[in-house]
Amino acid sequence: MTAASFRMEALARALARDVDVEVLTSRPPQDLVDPDPPRILVRRAPVLRDASGAIRGYVQYLSFDLPLFFRLLRRRGDVIVAEAPPTTGFVSAVAAFVLRRPLVYYPGDVWTDAVSSMGAPGPVVAVMRATERFVLRRSARVIAVSAEVADRLGAIGGRPERVVLVGNGIDNAIFRPDVQAPDVQRPYFVYTGTMSEWQQPDVFIRALALLDDLEVELRFFGQGAVEQELRTLAESLVPGRVHFGGLVRPEESASWIRGAVGALVSIVPGIGYDFARPTKTYAAAAVGTPVLFAGAETGGEVVRAAGLGEAVGFDAAEVAAAMQRLLGAWGDGRTESARSARADWAAANASLQTVGERASDVVRGARRGSADAGK
């Protein structure tokens, strides 16, 4: 599951306590389908995926979005909730207009900032920005995961009075300090989730190559646009020391994080994504494993302020030094002695259940047409 999947599931579960919820989503890769929660009907449709299994690219998006429009027209729910990309928001906004239903947009981040950071052609960025602005203007409410995202959504066209901050978090029922760690022979650092251009986790492979300890490994779980580049780099710099496990269930991800020396998180600074606070940070904290964050200041400040681990610049030498410090803490017992404190911080400050409740209040407010929904 991705961070967006966790957020939407938490919202659906919170809503399902007093209303019926229907989820229209894509059919996941084989063997990753979970049973539907009570009072939540999940309808999965086929979608085009790239070679890595990701839904990435405008053709892939449209393979879901175009049928979605007609699927929505056959529903008569009280509120439509849409997540990113903006193309999904666009067809949802048009369907909401036709059906005379309110739309709640839950983007997670600012999509076109990400598109621009990847060096997309100017006309593509302009079209996507117009699409994103249209969705924001047509939404009865827009849910933001951080103050930085809320400000940015307002700046690019959202109506500030309709943008509601609910925060971000992780499922503490899955990511918890007492999960079973995997049985492995060597110490390792773990990277979970998306491998993208604005994360560029190759910095961790380059850092590993600088370490004298040849026993340490990296383990990647997830998928993304730069995965093949990472594989090629790893084989070139540190053959046999970097492993790619593909998509795994949240429970397995939690297990690998639990056994790691540190959980790796990165955001490339200066390309328009500095405001991000990756969910990976909260997942590691909830398990009690220290974070090694490399990159932009906002994400690093979360780690430093809460004492969640190491936060350094986006530089292989700095990352390697931080890895060395975490290996020392792991070896002398400091990592384990601080595990409960990190997990307690996550329970108090990054509970996805609490975020889901806040988001559900926003949706209920949109359903009522309340002017102060979610505030």
C-alpha positions in Angstrom: 0.0 0.0 0.0 1.1 3.6 -0.7 0.7 6.5 1.7 -2.4 7.6 -0.3 -3.9 4.1 0.2 -3.4 4.3 3.9 -5.0 7.8 4.1 -8.0 6.8 2.0 -8.5 3.5 4.0 -8.4 5.5 7.3 -11.0 7.9 5.9 -13.2 5.1 4.6 -13.1 3.3 8.0 -14.0 6.4 9.9 -16.9 7.2 7.6 -18.1 3.6 7.7 -19.0 3.7 11.3 -22.2 5.6 10.5 -22.7 5.5 6.7 -22.2 3.0 3.9 -19.0 3.7 1.8 -18.3 2.6 -1.7 -14.7 2.8 -3.0 -13.9 2.8 -6.7 -10.3 1.9 -7.2 -7.9 0.1 -9.5 -7.2 -3.6 -9.5 -3.9 -4.1 -7.6 -1.1 -6.3 -8.6 -1.7 -10.0 -8.1 -1.9 -11.3 -4.5 -2.2 -7.9 -2.9 -6.0 -7.8 -2.5 -7.2 -7.6 1.1 -10.7 -8.4 2.3 -13.1 -5.5 2.3 -13.6 -3.9 5.7 -17.2 -3.9 7.2 -19.6 -1.5 5.5 -17.1 -0.6 2.8 -17.8 -1.9 -0.6 -14.6 -1.9 -2.8 -15.0 -2.1 -6.6 -11.8 -2.7 -8.4 -11.4 -2.0 -12.1 -8.5 -3.1 -14.5 -5.9 -0.4 -15.2 -2.8 -0.1 -17.3 0.4 -0.5 -15.4 4.0 0.0 -16.5 6.7 -2.7 -16.4 7.3 -2.2 -12.7 3.6 -2.5 -11.9 3.1 1.2 -11.2 0.3 3.3 -12.5 2.5 6.0 -14.0 2.0 8.1 -17.1 -1.0 9.9 -18.6 -2.1 6.9 -20.7 -2.1 4.8 -17.5 -4.0 7.5 -15.6 -6.6 7.8 -18.3 -7.1 4.1 -18.4 -8.6 4.5 -15.0 -10.1 8.0 -15.2 -12.2 7.7 -18.3 -14.1 4.6 -17.2 -14.3 6.2 -13.7 -16.5 9.1 -15.1 -19.2 6.7 -16.2 -18.9 4.6 -13.1 -19.5 7.7 -11.0 -22.6 8.6 -13.0 -24.2 5.3 -12.0 -23.8 6.1 -8.3 -26.0 8.2 -6.1 -23.9 8.8 -3.1 -24.1 12.0 -1.1 -20.5 13.1 -1.5 -17.7 12.2 -4.0 -14.2 12.0 -2.5 -11.3 12.0 -5.0 -7.6 11.7 -4.5 -4.7 12.7 -6.9 -3.7 12.7 -9.7 -5.6 15.9 -10.9 -6.9 13.9 -13.9 -8.9 11.8 -11.4 -10.0 14.9 -9.6 -11.0 16.4 -12.9 -13.4 13.6 -14.0 -14.7 13.4 -10.4 -15.4 17.2 -10.4 -17.3 17.0 -13.7 -19.3 14.0 -12.4 -20.0 15.8 -9.2 -21.3 18.8 -11.2 -23.6 16.6 -13.3 -24.9 14.7 -10.3 -25.2 17.9 -8.2 -23.1 16.4 -5.4 -20.2 18.0 -3.5 -16.7 17.0 -4.2 -14.0 16.6 -1.5 -10.5 16.5 -3.0 -7.8 14.7 -1.0 -4.5 15.2 -3.0 -1.8 14.3 -0.4 0.6 16.7 -2.1 0.8 19.3 -4.9 0.8 17.2 -8.0 2.1 19.8 -10.6 4.9 20.8 -8.3 6.1 17.2 -8.6 5.6 17.2 -12.4 7.6 20.4 -12.7 10.4 19.0 -10.5 10.7 16.0 -12.8 11.6 18.3 -15.7 8.3 17.8 -17.7 7.9 20.1 -20.7 6.4 23.5 -20.1 3.1 22.8 -22.0 2.6 19.6 -20.0 3.1 21.4 -16.7 0.7 24.2 -17.8 -2.0 21.8 -18.7 -1.7 19.9 -15.5 -1.6 23.1 -13.5 -4.8 24.2 -15.1 -6.4 20.8 -14.4 -5.3 20.9 -10.8 -6.5 24.5 -10.4 -9.9 23.5 -11.9 -10.3 20.7 -9.4 -9.4 22.9 -6.5 -11.8 25.6 -7.5 -14.7 23.1 -8.0 -14.1 21.3 -4.7 -16.4 22.0 -1.8 -13.5 21.0 0.5 -9.8 20.3 -0.1 -8.1 18.1 2.5 -4.4 18.9 3.2 -1.9 16.7 5.0 0.4 19.5 6.2 0.4 23.2 6.7 2.9 23.6 3.9 0.7 21.6 1.5 -2.3 23.7 2.6 -0.5 26.9 1.9 0.7 25.7 -1.5 -2.8 24.5 -2.5 -4.2 27.9 -1.7 -1.4 29.6 -3.6 -2.0 27.7 -6.9 -5.8 28.3 -7.0 -7.5 26.7 -4.1 -9.9 28.8 -2.0 -8.1 29.0 1.4 -11.4 28.9 3.3 -12.1 25.5 1.8 -8.7 24.0 2.4 -8.8 22.0 5.7 -5.6 20.7 7.4 -6.0 17.2 8.9 -2.3 16.2 9.2 -0.6 13.0 8.2 0.2 9.7 10.0 0.6 6.0 9.9 -1.5 3.0 11.0 -0.3 2.3 14.5 -2.1 -1.0 14.5 0.2 -2.3 11.8 3.3 -0.3 12.4 4.2 -0.9 16.0 7.3 -1.7 18.0 6.4 -5.3 18.9 6.2 -6.7 15.3 8.4 -9.6 14.5 11.7 -8.7 12.8 12.9 -10.9 9.9 15.5 -13.5 10.4 18.6 -12.2 8.5 22.3 -12.7 8.8 23.6 -9.1 8.2 22.6 -5.7 9.4 20.7 -3.6 6.9 19.1 -0.2 6.2 15.7 -0.3 4.7 13.9 1.9 2.1 10.2 1.4 1.7 7.7 2.9 -0.8 8.0 5.0 -3.9 11.4 5.4 -5.7 11.0 8.6 -7.6 12.9 11.5 -9.2 12.1 13.8 -6.3 13.4 11.3 -3.8 16.4 10.0 -5.7 17.3 7.3 -3.2 20.5 6.6 -5.2 22.2 8.8 -2.6 21.9 5.9 -0.1 23.6 3.4 -2.5 26.4 5.9 -3.1 26.7 6.3 0.7 26.9 2.6 1.2 29.8 2.4 -1.2 31.7 4.8 1.2 31.3 2.6 4.2 34.2 0.4 5.3 31.8 -2.2 6.8 31.2 -4.6 3.9 28.7 -6.6 5.9 26.0 -3.8 5.9 23.3 -4.1 3.2 20.5 -2.0 1.8 17.0 -3.4 1.2 14.5 -1.6 -1.0 10.7 -2.4 -1.0 8.3 -0.7 -3.3 8.5 0.5 -6.9 9.0 3.6 -8.9 10.4 5.4 -11.9 14.0 5.2 -10.9 14.0 1.6 -9.7 16.0 0.2 -12.7 18.5 3.0 -12.4 19.0 2.0 -8.7 19.5 -1.6 -9.6 22.1 -0.7 -12.2 23.9 1.7 -9.9 23.9 -0.9 -7.1 25.4 -3.6 -9.3 28.1 -1.2 -10.4 29.1 0.2 -7.0 28.2 -2.4 -4.3 27.4 -5.7 -6.1 25.5 -8.2 -3.9 24.8 -5.6 -1.1 21.6 -4.1 -2.3 18.4 -6.1 -2.5 15.0 -5.2 -4.1 12.0 -6.9 -2.6 9.2 -5.3 -4.8 5.8 -4.6 -3.5 5.0 -6.1 -0.1 2.0 -6.0 2.3 2.1 -3.3 5.0 2.6 -6.0 7.7 5.8 -7.2 5.9 7.0 -3.7 5.4 6.6 -3.1 9.2 8.6 -6.2 9.9 11.5 -5.2 7.7 11.5 -1.7 9.3 11.5 -3.3 12.7 14.7 -5.2 12.0 16.6 -2.4 10.3 19.5 -0.4 11.7 17.7 2.6 10.2 14.9 3.5 7.9 15.9 5.6 4.9 13.9 8.7 3.7 14.9 11.3 1.2 13.6 14.4 -0.5 15.8 16.2 -3.1 16.1 19.9 -2.0 15.5 22.8 -4.3 13.3 21.2 -7.0 9.9 22.3 -5.6 9.2 19.5 -3.2 10.9 20.9 -0.1 7.6 21.1 1.8 7.1 17.3 1.9 6.9 15.4 5.1 7.2 11.8 3.9 5.0 9.1 5.5 8.1 6.9 5.6 9.2 8.9 8.6 6.1 8.2 10.6 6.1 4.5 9.7 9.7 4.2 11.0 8.9 6.1 14.2 5.8 4.0 14.9 7.9 0.9 14.8 10.5 2.6 16.9 13.3 2.3 14.3 15.5 5.4 13.8 15.1 7.5 10.6 17.9 8.5 8.4 16.6 11.5 6.5 18.5 13.1 3.6 17.5 16.3 1.9 15.1 19.1 2.3 14.7 21.1 5.5 11.1 20.5 6.3 11.4 16.7 6.4 14.6 16.9 8.3 13.2 19.3 10.9 10.5 16.7 11.8 13.3 14.1 12.5 15.4 16.5 14.5 12.7 18.1 16.6 11.2 14.8 17.7 14.5 13.0 18.1 13.6 10.3 15.6 17.1 9.7 14.2 19.5 11.4 11.9 18.8 14.3 9.5 21.5 15.3 7.1 22.0 17.1 3.8 21.5 15.4 0.4 25.1 14.3 0.2 26.5 10.8 0.0 29.4 11.5 2.4 27.0 13.0 5.0 24.6 10.1 4.6 27.5 7.6 5.0 28.6 9.3 8.3 25.0 9.2 9.6 24.9 5.5 8.7 28.1 4.9 10.7 26.6 6.7 13.7 23.4 4.6 13.5 25.4 1.4 13.2 27.2 2.4 16.4 23.9 3.0 18.2 22.5 -0.3 16.9 25.5 -2.2 18.1 25.7 -0.8 21.6 22.0 -1.0 22.4 21.0 2.7 22.2 18.7 2.0 19.2 16.7 -0.5 21.2 16.6 1.5 24.4 15.1 4.5 22.5 12.6 2.4 20.5 9.6 2.9 22.9 10.1 6.7 23.0 10.0 7.0 19.2 6.9 4.8 19.1 5.2 6.8 21.8 5.9 10.0 19.8 4.3 8.4 16.7 1.2 7.3 18.7 0.8 10.8 20.1 1.6 12.8 17.0 1.1 10.7 13.9 -1.9 8.4 14.3 -3.6 7.7 11.0 -6.8 6.8 12.9 -6.9 10.4 14.2 -6.2 11.8 10.8 -9.0 9.6 9.3 -11.4 11.0 11.9 -10.5 14.5 11.0 -10.9 13.8 7.3 -14.3 12.2 7.9 -15.5 15.3 9.7 -14.5 17.3 6.6 -16.5 14.9 4.4 -19.5 15.0 6.7 -19.4 18.8 6.7 -19.4 18.9 2.9 -22.4 16.6 2.9 -24.2 19.0 5.2 -23.0 22.0 3.3 -21.5 23.3 6.6 -19.5 26.5 6.2 -17.2 25.5 9.0 -16.6 21.8 8.1 -13.5 20.4 9.5 -12.5 23.6 11.4 
